[in-house]
Amino acid sequence: MGELVEYLVKENMVQVVCGYGKMDRPKGMLALALKFLIHMMRTVKSTQIFNQRHTHMALFSLLENICNSLR
């Protein structure tokens, strides 16, 4: 799992996935992004990936976008 976490951080995968989720293009990408992020959080036992400031910001931005769309 160490190499996987390192790759995800190095390639900014969380930010990329969150960006696609926010745009929801093509339609349904938000659902796929959320499924991927949930699966990643359950699978990756290390919290190292979530300690990154830019990762926090991307997740917060995605969640904020979801909340705004529910209003």
C-alpha positions in Angstrom: 0.0 0.0 0.0 2.9 2.4 0.5 3.6 2.6 -3.2 -0.1 3.2 -4.0 -0.3 6.1 -1.5 2.9 7.6 -2.8 1.5 7.4 -6.4 -1.8 8.9 -5.5 -0.1 11.8 -3.7 2.5 12.3 -6.4 0.0 12.3 -9.3 -2.6 14.5 -7.3 -5.2 11.8 -8.0 -7.6 13.0 -5.3 -7.6 16.5 -6.7 -8.1 15.2 -10.2 -11.0 13.0 -9.2 -12.6 15.8 -7.1 -12.3 18.1 -10.1 -14.1 15.7 -12.4 -16.7 15.1 -9.7 -17.4 18.9 -9.4 -17.8 19.3 -13.1 -20.0 16.1 -13.4 -19.0 15.9 -17.1 -19.9 13.5 -18.6 -23.1 13.2 -16.6 -22.7 10.7 -13.8 -19.0 11.5 -13.1 -19.9 12.9 -9.6 -21.3 9.5 -8.6 -18.2 7.7 -10.0 -15.9 10.1 -8.2 -17.6 9.6 -4.9 -17.5 5.8 -5.3 -13.8 6.0 -6.0 -13.1 8.3 -3.1 -15.1 6.1 -0.7 -13.4 2.9 -2.0 -10.0 4.6 -1.6 -10.7 5.7 1.9 -11.8 2.2 2.9 -8.9 0.5 1.2 -5.9 2.7 1.9 -5.1 2.3 5.6 -2.7 5.2 5.7 -4.0 8.6 6.5 -0.9 10.1 4.9 -2.8 10.9 1.7 -5.4 13.0 3.6 -2.8 15.0 5.6 -1.9 16.9 2.5 -3.3 20.5 2.4 -4.2 20.4 -1.3 -6.1 17.1 -0.7 -8.1 18.6 2.1 -9.0 21.6 0.0 -10.1 19.4 -3.0 -12.3 17.2 -0.8 -13.8 20.2 1.0 -14.5 21.9 -2.3 -16.2 18.8 -3.7 -18.4 18.5 -0.5 -19.2 22.2 -0.6 -20.3 21.9 -4.2 -22.6 18.9 -3.3 -24.1 20.9 -0.5 -24.7 23.9 -2.6 -26.4 21.8 -5.3 -28.8 20.3 -2.7 -30.1 23.7 -1.6 
